[in-house]
Amino acid sequence: MSGGAARLDDVAVGALQDVLGAEHAALWSYALAVAFIAPDQVAAARTDTAAHRELRAQIEITLTQLGQRPVSAQPAYATPQPVTDAASAAGLLVTAETDAAAAWRSVLERSTDRALRRAGLKALTETAARCARWRAVVGTRPAVPVFPGRP
Amino acid sequence: MKDATAARRGAGLPAAAPVVGRRRILQMAVVLPAAATVLGGCSGVDRRADRPDPLIALADAARADAALAAAAVAAAPALAARIDPLREARTEHAAAFDAEVVRMGGVPRTAAPPSATAGAPPPTGTAVPPVTLARVREAVAASQVGAAELVENLPAERVGLVASVAACCATYAALLT
């Protein structure tokens, strides 16, 4: 059906803006954390950063195509604890991925668009894997969240 | 983590639902049918009364995975560190699914399927191979697929739980390789 149009209602658009905010925060967190995490974690952090950049780009493109102005990143974000060493840096990344997971789960709950739900599930799944790795670095048990994205 | 999150909705949103051209770069947005989707605000709208609650099967799978995990550790105790967290997670998944089934007025099965019971003596003359890590991984991977399949069509109040469980199973499936 060429020329068809996709509609996302305001609730779904709001969910996309919120998850974009979470992705902005995650990227800010990785930029800060990479300066402090253990050397053997840097490669993983860079891979994770690239994944978040890709997600951010996809969300911004989608919102723009919907005629929305994608929410901007904040100049800085409040961190649960000061980042001063490898452990606190990894802890920040756990927080960032946990928040992103919650935002992606919320995309699923606030939209009925099948493709958006598929994309959201994929993002939730990948963020859960990242979260598990950083939880393992921090030493949180269990490393794998039992319900990724649950508020 | 808190951000100011100022510029969100309310700033310049059009009154009507936004529309895009069909060409798009990512697979996020899709063409919606002109008619209302099957999903409505009411959770039971897409199930006929004679269909079983799909979460019952998910609960069963969670219980089966937990029993299989227990059997694997019984066969090879060195696996405990890797598999015990999975067993605990799948046990929690089963409880959450049961609660949701009950919330919708259904009756969950609460016993593990007998074929997966750890420690049950095999029938005389039958050799039962020990449960391997690979078998546990396959089961969890299958559980991920079973949960993920439902995500597109679940009502809003259930999709989060099922998606979370799918993501958890996926993570274990990748870790237990």
Interface residues (C-beta under 8 A of the other chain):
Chain A: M1 S2 G3 G4 A5 A6 R7 L8 D9 D10 V13 G14 Q17 D18 G21 H24 A25 S29 Q58 I59 I61 T62 Q65 L66 G67 Q68 R69 V71 S72 Q74 Y77 A78 T79 P80 T95 A96 D99 A101 R105 S106 L108 E109 R110 T112 D113 R114 A115 L116 R117 R118 A119 G120 L121 L124 T125 T127 A128 A129 A132 R141 P142 A143 V144 P145 V146 F147 P148 G149 R150
Chain B: M1 K2 D3 A4 T5 A7 R8 R9 A11 G12 L13 P14 A17 P18 V19 V20 G21 R22 R24 I25 L26 Q27 M28 A29 V30 V31 L32 T37 L39 P85 L86 E88 A89 E92 H93 A96 A148 V151 E152 N153 A156 E157 V159 G160 L161 A163 S164 V165 A166 A167 C168 A170 T171 Y172 A174 L175
